[in-house]
């Protein structure tokens, strides 16, 4: 099985963002149709999953953006589905750009989130559907999204993906304080986000983090 390699590291007050893409990615981008492969257990393909991850980064970045973030609702972006049952995004990649398109959108949105986390005052509070959070919380949300959706993509593409345990531990402590503490951090993070069950812990049918 092929593996993923880390090609960029972004540091922020809230943690470390890694953009991980398949080893030999230049070859992968030339393989027509791979972006249409189903992303693991998700009901969306790899293109939509990368697009959705870029949209997550964008959404987490813009909430603390206003000079005084309103706590009664999120920044009013327009969320649209490109197909019935597809993910509702504010950010979409141009299909004509080919497989490199959503990767560029992802990188740009990730850079936006990093910049916002680095430059926002630590006392800033901004809205989120799971409760208002601070820049560190939004950084942790971005890390979780990157880790678990890379897992989804890796499963769909037949790649191995095993992120650093310490990074998983940090986001578990920040966003999932009630998660099991006697199990390995990475499987625990996957379980906390509704993916495979843990020994003694059935798979979650619904989940949420606590960014407050």
ABEGO torsion letter per residue (X at the ends): XBBBBBABBBBBAAEBBBBBBBBGAAAAAABBGAAABBBEABABBAAAAAAAAAAAAAAAAAAAABABBBAAEBBBBBBBBABBGBBBBABBBBAAAEAAAAAAAAAAAAAAAAAAAAABBAABBBBBAAEBBBAAAAAAAAAAAAAAAAAAAAAAAGBBBBBBAAAAAAAAAAABAABBAABBAAAAAAAAAGBBBBBGBBBBABBBBBAX
